[in-house]
Amino acid sequence: MKLKIKPEQFDAIALLNEDKSLELNANHELEIMPPTGGTAGRKNRRITQQLGIWTDQYGGESFDSSTIFQLPNSARRSPDASWISQARWEALTPQQQDGFPPLAPDFVVELRSPSDKLSTLQGKMAEYIANGVRLGWLINPQANQVEIYRQGREKEVLDQPRMLEGEEVLPGFQLSLEKIC
């Protein structure tokens, strides 16, 4: 049984439980995410670091897994890493920037942890794309695969990739999968 709550209730619960990883799906069901272990945390740090270095050089704003976004479908999601163009970020009010930004990022990454169900993450990726995310990567180290999600295109699955390209969304960004996949 899943607990159904209003988005405003979620916002209050999430702010009171900053040490917990919580999400709200489009059906307004509270989802409690298990904490990651050391291996997943180490791999996620590598992803966030590489994206952050690129962002500092080329612009926009990147975020780690603790940032919750209010998607257009009213879900509250926190991808493992994400990026928003500078123009979209600056279009938000200071209050929106300080809270849970009311938009879908331009780019998201989900890293599958040993405790994650692949089908659940695939559903989140489809939700991100349906809500305006332009490019998404689902990194699955257990299968040494990456699923690439793009607006208006079928999912692409790469086997044993060593590098991912940011394409037109993140021009020049390359994510090395060494020590991740």
VMD Tcl script that builds the backbone (N, CA, C; Angstrom):
set m [mol new atoms 543]
animate dup $m
set s [atomselect $m all]
$s set {name element resname resid chain x y z} {
  {N N MET 1 A 0.848 -1.185 0.000}
  {CA C MET 1 A 0.000 0.000 0.000}
  {C C MET 1 A 0.889 1.242 0.000}
  {N N LYS 2 A 0.547 2.165 -0.855}
  {CA C LYS 2 A 1.303 3.413 -0.922}
  {C C LYS 2 A 0.481 4.527 -0.299}
  {N N LEU 3 A 1.181 5.415 0.387}
  {CA C LEU 3 A 0.550 6.551 1.042}
  {C C LEU 3 A 0.315 7.659 0.030}
  {N N LYS 4 A -0.936 8.073 -0.156}
  {CA C LYS 4 A -1.268 9.164 -1.072}
  {C C LYS 4 A -1.326 10.460 -0.275}
  {N N ILE 5 A -0.623 11.466 -0.789}
  {CA C ILE 5 A -0.609 12.777 -0.145}
  {C C ILE 5 A -0.666 13.861 -1.220}
  {N N LYS 6 A -1.001 15.052 -0.819}
  {CA C LYS 6 A -1.033 16.187 -1.737}
  {C C LYS 6 A 0.391 16.709 -1.942}
  {N N PRO 7 A 0.667 17.293 -3.110}
  {CA C PRO 7 A 2.017 17.839 -3.337}
  {C C PRO 7 A 2.463 18.814 -2.255}
  {N N GLU 8 A 1.550 19.630 -1.752}
  {CA C GLU 8 A 1.912 20.591 -0.703}
  {C C GLU 8 A 2.312 19.860 0.584}
  {N N GLN 9 A 1.646 18.732 0.863}
  {CA C GLN 9 A 2.015 17.942 2.032}
  {C C GLN 9 A 3.400 17.331 1.845}
  {N N PHE 10 A 3.668 16.862 0.620}
  {CA C PHE 10 A 4.987 16.316 0.343}
  {C C PHE 10 A 6.063 17.361 0.595}
  {N N ASP 11 A 5.832 18.574 0.095}
  {CA C ASP 11 A 6.826 19.633 0.261}
  {C C ASP 11 A 7.151 19.839 1.736}
  {N N ALA 12 A 6.134 19.861 2.575}
  {CA C ALA 12 A 6.341 20.054 4.020}
  {C C ALA 12 A 7.077 18.854 4.631}
  {N N ILE 13 A 6.665 17.649 4.264}
  {CA C ILE 13 A 7.312 16.436 4.794}
  {C C ILE 13 A 8.774 16.393 4.371}
  {N N ALA 14 A 9.047 16.694 3.106}
  {CA C ALA 14 A 10.422 16.653 2.608}
  {C C ALA 14 A 11.306 17.672 3.325}
  {N N LEU 15 A 10.778 18.850 3.575}
  {CA C LEU 15 A 11.567 19.868 4.273}
  {C C LEU 15 A 11.839 19.499 5.724}
  {N N LEU 16 A 10.915 18.765 6.337}
  {CA C LEU 16 A 11.104 18.336 7.724}
  {C C LEU 16 A 11.994 17.094 7.841}
  {N N ASN 17 A 12.221 16.426 6.714}
  {CA C ASN 17 A 13.004 15.191 6.704}
  {C C ASN 17 A 14.138 15.297 5.702}
  {N N GLU 18 A 14.956 16.319 5.858}
  {CA C GLU 18 A 16.034 16.579 4.910}
  {C C GLU 18 A 17.038 15.438 4.824}
  {N N ASP 19 A 17.105 14.603 5.846}
  {CA C ASP 19 A 18.049 13.496 5.854}
  {C C ASP 19 A 17.496 12.255 5.149}
  {N N LYS 20 A 16.273 12.323 4.651}
  {CA C LYS 20 A 15.641 11.198 3.952}
  {C C LYS 20 A 15.563 11.501 2.463}
  {N N SER 21 A 15.598 10.462 1.662}
  {CA C SER 21 A 15.441 10.621 0.217}
  {C C SER 21 A 14.003 10.257 -0.141}
  {N N LEU 22 A 13.220 11.284 -0.418}
  {CA C LEU 22 A 11.794 11.105 -0.689}
  {C C LEU 22 A 11.464 11.609 -2.080}
  {N N GLU 23 A 10.473 10.981 -2.707}
  {CA C GLU 23 A 9.925 11.454 -3.971}
  {C C GLU 23 A 8.414 11.291 -3.928}
  {N N LEU 24 A 7.744 12.008 -4.809}
  {CA C LEU 24 A 6.292 11.910 -4.958}
  {C C LEU 24 A 6.024 11.609 -6.415}
  {N N ASN 25 A 5.307 10.508 -6.674}
  {CA C ASN 25 A 5.032 10.194 -8.069}
  {C C ASN 25 A 3.816 10.963 -8.569}
  {N N ALA 26 A 3.504 10.817 -9.850}
  {CA C ALA 26 A 2.415 11.583 -10.470}
  {C C ALA 26 A 1.050 11.205 -9.901}
  {N N ASN 27 A 0.957 10.045 -9.260}
  {CA C ASN 27 A -0.291 9.626 -8.609}
  {C C ASN 27 A -0.377 10.133 -7.174}
  {N N HIS 28 A 0.566 10.978 -6.806}
  {CA C HIS 28 A 0.655 11.571 -5.467}
  {C C HIS 28 A 0.881 10.521 -4.387}
  {N N GLU 29 A 1.668 9.501 -4.734}
  {CA C GLU 29 A 2.057 8.471 -3.781}
  {C C GLU 29 A 3.475 8.757 -3.307}
  {N N LEU 30 A 3.655 8.743 -2.002}
  {CA C LEU 30 A 4.962 8.992 -1.401}
  {C C LEU 30 A 5.872 7.795 -1.659}
  {N N GLU 31 A 7.083 8.078 -2.119}
  {CA C GLU 31 A 8.083 7.038 -2.342}
  {C C GLU 31 A 9.294 7.335 -1.471}
  {N N ILE 32 A 9.668 6.372 -0.659}
  {CA C ILE 32 A 10.848 6.501 0.192}
  {C C ILE 32 A 11.961 5.712 -0.469}
  {N N MET 33 A 13.024 6.423 -0.826}
  {CA C MET 33 A 14.125 5.814 -1.550}
  {C C MET 33 A 15.154 5.280 -0.544}
  {N N PRO 34 A 15.622 4.049 -0.746}
  {CA C PRO 34 A 16.641 3.537 0.177}
  {C C PRO 34 A 17.950 4.294 -0.013}
  {N N PRO 35 A 18.721 4.427 1.050}
  {CA C PRO 35 A 20.023 5.086 0.899}
  {C C PRO 35 A 20.938 4.232 0.025}
  {N N THR 36 A 21.887 4.875 -0.645}
  {CA C THR 36 A 22.826 4.127 -1.465}
  {C C THR 36 A 23.975 3.634 -0.600}
  {N N GLY 37 A 24.590 2.589 -1.059}
  {CA C GLY 37 A 25.782 2.085 -0.399}
  {C C GLY 37 A 27.014 2.807 -0.909}
  {N N GLY 38 A 28.151 2.388 -0.444}
  {CA C GLY 38 A 29.403 3.046 -0.793}
  {C C GLY 38 A 29.735 2.993 -2.266}
  {N N THR 39 A 29.530 1.851 -2.908}
  {CA C THR 39 A 29.865 1.736 -4.325}
  {C C THR 39 A 29.007 2.670 -5.172}
  {N N ALA 40 A 27.698 2.669 -4.953}
  {CA C ALA 40 A 26.809 3.552 -5.717}
  {C C ALA 40 A 27.114 5.015 -5.420}
  {N N GLY 41 A 27.384 5.343 -4.164}
  {CA C GLY 41 A 27.718 6.716 -3.810}
  {C C GLY 41 A 28.994 7.189 -4.478}
  {N N ARG 42 A 29.985 6.316 -4.541}
  {CA C ARG 42 A 31.259 6.641 -5.199}
  {C C ARG 42 A 31.048 6.865 -6.692}
  {N N LYS 43 A 30.261 6.005 -7.324}
  {CA C LYS 43 A 30.006 6.142 -8.762}
  {C C LYS 43 A 29.198 7.407 -9.049}
  {N N ASN 44 A 28.216 7.691 -8.218}
  {CA C ASN 44 A 27.403 8.888 -8.423}
  {C C ASN 44 A 28.238 10.152 -8.254}
  {N N ARG 45 A 29.176 10.136 -7.324}
  {CA C ARG 45 A 30.072 11.274 -7.141}
  {C C ARG 45 A 30.880 11.528 -8.404}
  {N N ARG 46 A 31.328 10.478 -9.058}
  {CA C ARG 46 A 32.093 10.638 -10.297}
  {C C ARG 46 A 31.240 11.293 -11.389}
  {N N ILE 47 A 29.975 10.898 -11.475}
  {CA C ILE 47 A 29.072 11.485 -12.466}
  {C C ILE 47 A 28.849 12.958 -12.162}
  {N N THR 48 A 28.490 13.258 -10.911}
  {CA C THR 48 A 28.216 14.637 -10.507}
  {C C THR 48 A 29.456 15.514 -10.689}
  {N N GLN 49 A 30.618 14.988 -10.375}
  {CA C GLN 49 A 31.857 15.743 -10.516}
  {C C GLN 49 A 32.127 16.099 -11.973}
  {N N GLN 50 A 32.025 15.122 -12.857}
  {CA C GLN 50 A 32.286 15.385 -14.273}
  {C C GLN 50 A 31.296 16.405 -14.841}
  {N N LEU 51 A 30.019 16.263 -14.472}
  {CA C LEU 51 A 29.011 17.212 -14.947}
  {C C LEU 51 A 29.273 18.601 -14.366}
  {N N GLY 52 A 29.664 18.673 -13.111}
  {CA C GLY 52 A 29.947 19.957 -12.478}
  {C C GLY 52 A 31.126 20.675 -13.104}
  {N N ILE 53 A 32.169 19.944 -13.432}
  {CA C ILE 53 A 33.342 20.552 -14.080}
  {C C ILE 53 A 32.942 21.125 -15.434}
  {N N TRP 54 A 32.160 20.355 -16.215}
  {CA C TRP 54 A 31.710 20.848 -17.524}
  {C C TRP 54 A 30.833 22.094 -17.348}
  {N N THR 55 A 29.914 22.062 -16.377}
  {CA C THR 55 A 29.019 23.200 -16.131}
  {C C THR 55 A 29.811 24.450 -15.779}
  {N N ASP 56 A 30.808 24.322 -14.933}
  {CA C ASP 56 A 31.628 25.479 -14.560}
  {C C ASP 56 A 32.316 26.089 -15.776}
  {N N GLN 57 A 32.655 25.267 -16.744}
  {CA C GLN 57 A 33.358 25.759 -17.925}
  {C C GLN 57 A 32.399 26.293 -18.990}
  {N N TYR 58 A 31.245 25.624 -19.186}
  {CA C TYR 58 A 30.374 25.953 -20.315}
  {C C TYR 58 A 29.051 26.612 -19.939}
  {N N GLY 59 A 28.674 26.584 -18.668}
  {CA C GLY 59 A 27.474 27.293 -18.246}
  {C C GLY 59 A 26.299 26.405 -17.902}
  {N N GLY 60 A 25.248 27.067 -17.481}
  {CA C GLY 60 A 24.084 26.364 -16.968}
  {C C GLY 60 A 24.271 26.084 -15.490}
  {N N GLU 61 A 23.382 25.278 -14.951}
  {CA C GLU 61 A 23.462 24.896 -13.540}
  {C C GLU 61 A 23.291 23.388 -13.433}
  {N N SER 62 A 24.182 22.734 -12.680}
  {CA C SER 62 A 24.062 21.287 -12.462}
  {C C SER 62 A 23.729 21.026 -11.002}
  {N N PHE 63 A 23.125 19.862 -10.771}
  {CA C PHE 63 A 22.581 19.534 -9.458}
  {C C PHE 63 A 22.909 18.093 -9.092}
  {N N ASP 64 A 22.984 17.842 -7.787}
  {CA C ASP 64 A 23.232 16.486 -7.316}
  {C C ASP 64 A 21.915 15.792 -6.980}
  {N N SER 65 A 22.030 14.612 -6.415}
  {CA C SER 65 A 20.851 13.769 -6.179}
  {C C SER 65 A 19.937 14.264 -5.066}
  {N N SER 66 A 20.332 15.268 -4.335}
  {CA C SER 66 A 19.464 15.748 -3.258}
  {C C SER 66 A 18.514 16.851 -3.711}
  {N N THR 67 A 18.589 17.255 -4.979}
  {CA C THR 67 A 17.716 18.314 -5.495}
  {C C THR 67 A 16.410 17.716 -6.012}
  {N N ILE 68 A 15.305 18.231 -5.508}
  {CA C ILE 68 A 13.979 17.775 -5.933}
  {C C ILE 68 A 13.406 18.800 -6.909}
  {N N PHE 69 A 12.896 18.304 -8.021}
  {CA C PHE 69 A 12.233 19.154 -9.017}
  {C C PHE 69 A 10.747 18.859 -9.033}
  {N N GLN 70 A 9.934 19.916 -9.148}
  {CA C GLN 70 A 8.489 19.775 -9.331}
  {C C GLN 70 A 8.240 19.646 -10.824}
  {N N LEU 71 A 7.912 18.455 -11.283}
  {CA C LEU 71 A 7.664 18.243 -12.700}
  {C C LEU 71 A 6.283 18.774 -13.078}
  {N N PRO 72 A 6.056 19.059 -14.356}
  {CA C PRO 72 A 4.750 19.549 -14.786}
  {C C PRO 72 A 3.580 18.625 -14.427}
  {N N ASN 73 A 3.816 17.317 -14.303}
  {CA C ASN 73 A 2.738 16.388 -13.932}
  {C C ASN 73 A 2.488 16.346 -12.426}
  {N N SER 74 A 3.114 17.221 -11.670}
  {CA C SER 74 A 3.024 17.395 -10.212}
  {C C SER 74 A 3.880 16.406 -9.422}
  {N N ALA 75 A 4.598 15.505 -10.092}
  {CA C ALA 75 A 5.530 14.620 -9.385}
  {C C ALA 75 A 6.689 15.455 -8.848}
  {N N ARG 76 A 7.288 14.975 -7.786}
  {CA C ARG 76 A 8.501 15.565 -7.211}
  {C C ARG 76 A 9.592 14.514 -7.365}
  {N N ARG 77 A 10.579 14.804 -8.195}
  {CA C ARG 77 A 11.628 13.829 -8.493}
  {C C ARG 77 A 13.013 14.412 -8.253}
  {N N SER 78 A 13.933 13.532 -7.868}
  {CA C SER 78 A 15.317 13.941 -7.634}
  {C C SER 78 A 16.254 13.009 -8.397}
  {N N PRO 79 A 16.587 13.362 -9.635}
  {CA C PRO 79 A 17.533 12.529 -10.395}
  {C C PRO 79 A 18.898 12.514 -9.717}
  {N N ASP 80 A 19.698 11.507 -10.036}
  {CA C ASP 80 A 21.019 11.401 -9.421}
  {C C ASP 80 A 21.932 12.557 -9.824}
  {N N ALA 81 A 21.781 13.049 -11.029}
  {CA C ALA 81 A 22.499 14.241 -11.499}
  {C C ALA 81 A 21.600 14.901 -12.536}
  {N N SER 82 A 21.693 16.223 -12.641}
  {CA C SER 82 A 20.849 16.927 -13.604}
  {C C SER 82 A 21.478 18.262 -13.966}
  {N N TRP 83 A 20.966 18.841 -15.052}
  {CA C TRP 83 A 21.482 20.107 -15.560}
  {C C TRP 83 A 20.338 20.906 -16.168}
  {N N ILE 84 A 20.402 22.234 -15.993}
  {CA C ILE 84 A 19.420 23.165 -16.545}
  {C C ILE 84 A 20.191 24.300 -17.213}
  {N N SER 85 A 19.700 24.755 -18.364}
  {CA C SER 85 A 20.343 25.883 -19.035}
  {C C SER 85 A 20.273 27.121 -18.138}
  {N N GLN 86 A 21.231 28.011 -18.309}
  {CA C GLN 86 A 21.287 29.221 -17.488}
  {C C GLN 86 A 20.040 30.079 -17.675}
  {N N ALA 87 A 19.545 30.190 -18.901}
  {CA C ALA 87 A 18.354 31.011 -19.167}
  {C C ALA 87 A 17.130 30.463 -18.433}
  {N N ARG 88 A 16.964 29.167 -18.422}
  {CA C ARG 88 A 15.817 28.573 -17.719}
  {C C ARG 88 A 15.953 28.753 -16.211}
  {N N TRP 89 A 17.175 28.615 -15.692}
  {CA C TRP 89 A 17.401 28.799 -14.262}
  {C C TRP 89 A 17.114 30.241 -13.854}
  {N N GLU 90 A 17.614 31.181 -14.635}
  {CA C GLU 90 A 17.435 32.592 -14.301}
  {C C GLU 90 A 15.987 33.060 -14.470}
  {N N ALA 91 A 15.182 32.305 -15.217}
  {CA C ALA 91 A 13.764 32.644 -15.370}
  {C C ALA 91 A 12.968 32.335 -14.101}
  {N N LEU 92 A 13.549 31.548 -13.197}
  {CA C LEU 92 A 12.888 31.231 -11.929}
  {C C LEU 92 A 13.073 32.382 -10.950}
  {N N THR 93 A 12.114 32.558 -10.082}
  {CA C THR 93 A 12.252 33.555 -9.021}
  {C C THR 93 A 13.252 33.038 -7.985}
  {N N PRO 94 A 13.801 33.921 -7.154}
  {CA C PRO 94 A 14.688 33.449 -6.082}
  {C C PRO 94 A 13.993 32.425 -5.170}
  {N N GLN 95 A 12.714 32.593 -4.907}
  {CA C GLN 95 A 11.982 31.648 -4.066}
  {C C GLN 95 A 11.888 30.276 -4.748}
  {N N GLN 96 A 11.673 30.267 -6.057}
  {CA C GLN 96 A 11.607 29.002 -6.786}
  {C C GLN 96 A 12.971 28.326 -6.818}
  {N N GLN 97 A 14.027 29.105 -6.943}
  {CA C GLN 97 A 15.376 28.538 -6.929}
  {C C GLN 97 A 15.714 27.964 -5.564}
  {N N ASP 98 A 15.270 28.628 -4.487}
  {CA C ASP 98 A 15.560 28.159 -3.133}
  {C C ASP 98 A 14.751 26.928 -2.759}
  {N N GLY 99 A 13.556 26.794 -3.328}
  {CA C GLY 99 A 12.693 25.656 -3.025}
  {C C GLY 99 A 12.941 24.510 -3.980}
  {N N PHE 100 A 11.874 23.794 -4.307}
  {CA C PHE 100 A 11.943 22.711 -5.278}
  {C C PHE 100 A 11.611 23.322 -6.642}
  {N N PRO 101 A 12.609 23.530 -7.505}
  {CA C PRO 101 A 12.360 24.226 -8.765}
  {C C PRO 101 A 11.190 23.615 -9.547}
  {N N PRO 102 A 10.257 24.463 -9.986}
  {CA C PRO 102 A 9.067 23.977 -10.693}
  {C C PRO 102 A 9.318 23.813 -12.192}
  {N N LEU 103 A 10.141 22.841 -12.532}
  {CA C LEU 103 A 10.429 22.554 -13.932}
  {C C LEU 103 A 11.124 21.210 -14.042}
  {N N ALA 104 A 11.160 20.710 -15.254}
  {CA C ALA 104 A 11.934 19.502 -15.537}
  {C C ALA 104 A 13.310 19.943 -16.020}
  {N N PRO 105 A 14.362 19.325 -15.527}
  {CA C PRO 105 A 15.696 19.678 -16.028}
  {C C PRO 105 A 15.801 19.414 -17.535}
  {N N ASP 106 A 16.796 20.000 -18.160}
  {CA C ASP 106 A 17.072 19.710 -19.569}
  {C C ASP 106 A 17.710 18.331 -19.716}
  {N N PHE 107 A 18.467 17.921 -18.697}
  {CA C PHE 107 A 19.255 16.693 -18.754}
  {C C PHE 107 A 19.214 16.022 -17.391}
  {N N VAL 108 A 19.061 14.686 -17.382}
  {CA C VAL 108 A 19.075 13.930 -16.131}
  {C C VAL 108 A 19.897 12.651 -16.284}
  {N N VAL 109 A 20.420 12.206 -15.163}
  {CA C VAL 109 A 21.104 10.917 -15.076}
  {C C VAL 109 A 20.509 10.159 -13.903}
  {N N GLU 110 A 20.213 8.907 -14.132}
  {CA C GLU 110 A 19.863 7.981 -13.046}
  {C C GLU 110 A 20.898 6.869 -13.077}
  {N N LEU 111 A 21.481 6.589 -11.928}
  {CA C LEU 111 A 22.456 5.517 -11.766}
  {C C LEU 111 A 21.777 4.390 -11.002}
  {N N ARG 112 A 21.713 3.221 -11.594}
  {CA C ARG 112 A 21.068 2.094 -10.929}
  {C C ARG 112 A 21.949 1.570 -9.803}
  {N N SER 113 A 21.397 1.590 -8.603}
  {CA C SER 113 A 22.060 1.012 -7.432}
  {C C SER 113 A 21.639 -0.447 -7.314}
  {N N PRO 114 A 22.375 -1.250 -6.563}
  {CA C PRO 114 A 21.972 -2.649 -6.385}
  {C C PRO 114 A 20.555 -2.807 -5.829}
  {N N SER 115 A 20.071 -1.828 -5.071}
  {CA C SER 115 A 18.728 -1.932 -4.492}
  {C C SER 115 A 17.619 -1.446 -5.427}
  {N N ASP 116 A 17.971 -0.880 -6.585}
  {CA C ASP 116 A 16.980 -0.325 -7.511}
  {C C ASP 116 A 16.436 -1.396 -8.453}
  {N N LYS 117 A 15.118 -1.338 -8.684}
  {CA C LYS 117 A 14.504 -2.173 -9.719}
  {C C LYS 117 A 14.660 -1.448 -11.047}
  {N N LEU 118 A 15.146 -2.146 -12.052}
  {CA C LEU 118 A 15.360 -1.542 -13.359}
  {C C LEU 118 A 14.062 -0.985 -13.926}
  {N N SER 119 A 12.968 -1.712 -13.793}
  {CA C SER 119 A 11.692 -1.249 -14.348}
  {C C SER 119 A 11.226 0.058 -13.696}
  {N N THR 120 A 11.500 0.229 -12.423}
  {CA C THR 120 A 11.138 1.479 -11.740}
  {C C THR 120 A 11.925 2.643 -12.320}
  {N N LEU 121 A 13.221 2.458 -12.518}
  {CA C LEU 121 A 14.047 3.522 -13.091}
  {C C LEU 121 A 13.658 3.806 -14.538}
  {N N GLN 122 A 13.320 2.789 -15.295}
  {CA C GLN 122 A 12.878 3.002 -16.674}
  {C C GLN 122 A 11.585 3.816 -16.699}
  {N N GLY 123 A 10.704 3.564 -15.753}
  {CA C GLY 123 A 9.476 4.358 -15.646}
  {C C GLY 123 A 9.776 5.816 -15.325}
  {N N LYS 124 A 10.732 6.042 -14.419}
  {CA C LYS 124 A 11.125 7.418 -14.101}
  {C C LYS 124 A 11.715 8.114 -15.320}
  {N N MET 125 A 12.521 7.409 -16.089}
  {CA C MET 125 A 13.115 8.015 -17.281}
  {C C MET 125 A 12.032 8.399 -18.288}
  {N N ALA 126 A 11.060 7.534 -18.483}
  {CA C ALA 126 A 9.952 7.855 -19.389}
  {C C ALA 126 A 9.176 9.062 -18.869}
  {N N GLU 127 A 8.993 9.135 -17.552}
  {CA C GLU 127 A 8.307 10.275 -16.952}
  {C C GLU 127 A 9.093 11.563 -17.170}
  {N N TYR 128 A 10.398 11.513 -16.986}
  {CA C TYR 128 A 11.219 12.699 -17.217}
  {C C TYR 128 A 11.031 13.210 -18.650}
  {N N ILE 129 A 11.132 12.320 -19.612}
  {CA C ILE 129 A 11.011 12.716 -21.023}
  {C C ILE 129 A 9.617 13.273 -21.292}
  {N N ALA 130 A 8.589 12.633 -20.772}
  {CA C ALA 130 A 7.212 13.106 -20.970}
  {C C ALA 130 A 6.986 14.482 -20.361}
  {N N ASN 131 A 7.806 14.863 -19.392}
  {CA C ASN 131 A 7.654 16.146 -18.717}
  {C C ASN 131 A 8.623 17.210 -19.216}
  {N N GLY 132 A 9.364 16.927 -20.283}
  {CA C GLY 132 A 10.184 17.955 -20.905}
  {C C GLY 132 A 11.681 17.778 -20.844}
  {N N VAL 133 A 12.183 16.757 -20.160}
  {CA C VAL 133 A 13.625 16.511 -20.162}
  {C C VAL 133 A 14.031 16.204 -21.598}
  {N N ARG 134 A 15.103 16.811 -22.052}
  {CA C ARG 134 A 15.527 16.651 -23.446}
  {C C ARG 134 A 16.462 15.464 -23.663}
  {N N LEU 135 A 17.261 15.121 -22.634}
  {CA C LEU 135 A 18.209 14.016 -22.739}
  {C C LEU 135 A 18.343 13.374 -21.375}
  {N N GLY 136 A 18.277 12.048 -21.349}
  {CA C GLY 136 A 18.427 11.327 -20.089}
  {C C GLY 136 A 19.246 10.065 -20.278}
  {N N TRP 137 A 20.076 9.778 -19.279}
  {CA C TRP 137 A 20.886 8.564 -19.296}
  {C C TRP 137 A 20.550 7.726 -18.079}
  {N N LEU 138 A 20.197 6.475 -18.313}
  {CA C LEU 138 A 20.010 5.496 -17.243}
  {C C LEU 138 A 21.223 4.576 -17.293}
  {N N ILE 139 A 22.085 4.731 -16.314}
  {CA C ILE 139 A 23.330 3.961 -16.257}
  {C C ILE 139 A 23.085 2.735 -15.384}
  {N N ASN 140 A 23.320 1.563 -15.975}
  {CA C ASN 140 A 23.054 0.295 -15.313}
  {C C ASN 140 A 24.361 -0.494 -15.201}
  {N N PRO 141 A 25.145 -0.248 -14.144}
  {CA C PRO 141 A 26.428 -0.945 -14.004}
  {C C PRO 141 A 26.285 -2.460 -13.881}
  {N N GLN 142 A 25.166 -2.940 -13.337}
  {CA C GLN 142 A 24.974 -4.375 -13.160}
  {C C GLN 142 A 24.975 -5.107 -14.498}
  {N N ALA 143 A 24.478 -4.467 -15.552}
  {CA C ALA 143 A 24.444 -5.064 -16.888}
  {C C ALA 143 A 25.481 -4.445 -17.819}
  {N N ASN 144 A 26.271 -3.478 -17.297}
  {CA C ASN 144 A 27.243 -2.748 -18.097}
  {C C ASN 144 A 26.567 -2.146 -19.339}
  {N N GLN 145 A 25.418 -1.500 -19.097}
  {CA C GLN 145 A 24.636 -0.883 -20.167}
  {C C GLN 145 A 24.240 0.538 -19.784}
  {N N VAL 146 A 23.937 1.317 -20.818}
  {CA C VAL 146 A 23.364 2.645 -20.637}
  {C C VAL 146 A 22.166 2.749 -21.569}
  {N N GLU 147 A 21.049 3.207 -21.023}
  {CA C GLU 147 A 19.871 3.487 -21.827}
  {C C GLU 147 A 19.822 4.999 -22.032}
  {N N ILE 148 A 19.701 5.419 -23.286}
  {CA C ILE 148 A 19.656 6.844 -23.616}
  {C C ILE 148 A 18.232 7.193 -24.023}
  {N N TYR 149 A 17.689 8.206 -23.356}
  {CA C TYR 149 A 16.328 8.682 -23.611}
  {C C TYR 149 A 16.420 10.087 -24.198}
  {N N ARG 150 A 15.671 10.316 -25.285}
  {CA C ARG 150 A 15.671 11.606 -25.962}
  {C C ARG 150 A 14.236 11.980 -26.317}
  {N N GLN 151 A 13.972 13.264 -26.415}
  {CA C GLN 151 A 12.660 13.743 -26.842}
  {C C GLN 151 A 12.351 13.235 -28.248}
  {N N GLY 152 A 11.166 12.647 -28.427}
  {CA C GLY 152 A 10.683 12.251 -29.742}
  {C C GLY 152 A 11.393 11.085 -30.383}
  {N N ARG 153 A 12.190 10.338 -29.629}
  {CA C ARG 153 A 12.920 9.199 -30.195}
  {C C ARG 153 A 12.785 7.985 -29.301}
  {N N GLU 154 A 13.001 6.833 -29.894}
  {CA C GLU 154 A 12.989 5.589 -29.137}
  {C C GLU 154 A 14.218 5.522 -28.228}
  {N N LYS 155 A 14.071 4.805 -27.149}
  {CA C LYS 155 A 15.195 4.569 -26.235}
  {C C LYS 155 A 16.294 3.830 -26.983}
  {N N GLU 156 A 17.536 4.227 -26.726}
  {CA C GLU 156 A 18.697 3.556 -27.302}
  {C C GLU 156 A 19.450 2.868 -26.173}
  {N N VAL 157 A 19.873 1.631 -26.391}
  {CA C VAL 157 A 20.616 0.877 -25.380}
  {C C VAL 157 A 22.032 0.643 -25.893}
  {N N LEU 158 A 23.013 1.057 -25.089}
  {CA C LEU 158 A 24.419 0.856 -25.415}
  {C C LEU 158 A 24.990 -0.226 -24.502}
  {N N ASP 159 A 25.692 -1.193 -25.087}
  {CA C ASP 159 A 26.363 -2.241 -24.319}
  {C C ASP 159 A 27.827 -1.891 -24.143}
  {N N GLN 160 A 28.293 -1.957 -22.919}
  {CA C GLN 160 A 29.679 -1.730 -22.544}
  {C C GLN 160 A 30.248 -0.412 -23.065}
  {N N PRO 161 A 29.518 0.687 -22.913}
  {CA C PRO 161 A 30.066 1.968 -23.378}
  {C C PRO 161 A 31.191 2.439 -22.454}
  {N N ARG 162 A 32.118 3.183 -23.008}
  {CA C ARG 162 A 33.208 3.751 -22.222}
  {C C ARG 162 A 33.037 5.250 -22.039}
  {N N MET 163 A 32.243 5.874 -22.950}
  {CA C MET 163 A 32.080 7.320 -22.930}
  {C C MET 163 A 30.684 7.650 -23.457}
  {N N LEU 164 A 30.075 8.678 -22.866}
  {CA C LEU 164 A 28.793 9.178 -23.345}
  {C C LEU 164 A 28.972 10.625 -23.774}
  {N N GLU 165 A 28.264 11.022 -24.825}
  {CA C GLU 165 A 28.332 12.368 -25.367}
  {C C GLU 165 A 27.070 13.145 -24.991}
  {N N GLY 166 A 27.224 14.420 -24.650}
  {CA C GLY 166 A 26.102 15.268 -24.268}
  {C C GLY 166 A 25.243 15.751 -25.413}
  {N N GLU 167 A 25.652 15.423 -26.631}
  {CA C GLU 167 A 24.890 15.748 -27.833}
  {C C GLU 167 A 24.590 17.245 -27.902}
  {N N GLU 168 A 23.463 17.636 -28.499}
  {CA C GLU 168 A 23.142 19.059 -28.651}
  {C C GLU 168 A 22.655 19.684 -27.343}
  {N N VAL 169 A 22.279 18.873 -26.371}
  {CA C VAL 169 A 21.814 19.407 -25.086}
  {C C VAL 169 A 22.987 19.926 -24.267}
  {N N LEU 170 A 24.074 19.173 -24.238}
  {CA C LEU 170 A 25.288 19.537 -23.501}
  {C C LEU 170 A 26.471 19.463 -24.470}
  {N N PRO 171 A 26.593 20.405 -25.394}
  {CA C PRO 171 A 27.643 20.323 -26.411}
  {C C PRO 171 A 29.042 20.254 -25.786}
  {N N GLY 172 A 29.782 19.251 -26.206}
  {CA C GLY 172 A 31.147 19.084 -25.720}
  {C C GLY 172 A 31.261 18.277 -24.437}
  {N N PHE 173 A 30.147 17.979 -23.778}
  {CA C PHE 173 A 30.230 17.196 -22.540}
  {C C PHE 173 A 30.456 15.731 -22.874}
  {N N GLN 174 A 31.432 15.145 -22.213}
  {CA C GLN 174 A 31.700 13.720 -22.321}
  {C C GLN 174 A 31.771 13.155 -20.916}
  {N N LEU 175 A 31.003 12.105 -20.682}
  {CA C LEU 175 A 31.026 11.431 -19.391}
  {C C LEU 175 A 31.824 10.147 -19.549}
  {N N SER 176 A 32.961 10.082 -18.882}
  {CA C SER 176 A 33.760 8.856 -18.871}
  {C C SER 176 A 33.090 7.868 -17.918}
  {N N LEU 177 A 32.852 6.674 -18.421}
  {CA C LEU 177 A 32.228 5.640 -17.608}
  {C C LEU 177 A 33.239 4.743 -16.914}
  {N N GLU 178 A 34.525 5.091 -17.039}
  {CA C GLU 178 A 35.551 4.357 -16.320}
  {C C GLU 178 A 35.267 4.468 -14.824}
  {N N LYS 179 A 35.279 3.373 -14.134}
  {CA C LYS 179 A 34.993 3.277 -12.694}
  {C C LYS 179 A 33.518 3.566 -12.365}
  {N N ILE 180 A 32.652 3.631 -13.391}
  {CA C ILE 180 A 31.206 3.770 -13.158}
  {C C ILE 180 A 30.482 2.530 -13.644}
  {N N CYS 181 A 30.752 2.114 -14.882}
  {CA C CYS 181 A 30.118 0.927 -15.457}
  {C C CYS 181 A 31.048 -0.256 -15.429}
}
mol reanalyze $m
mol bondsrecalc $m
mol representation Tube
mol addrep $m
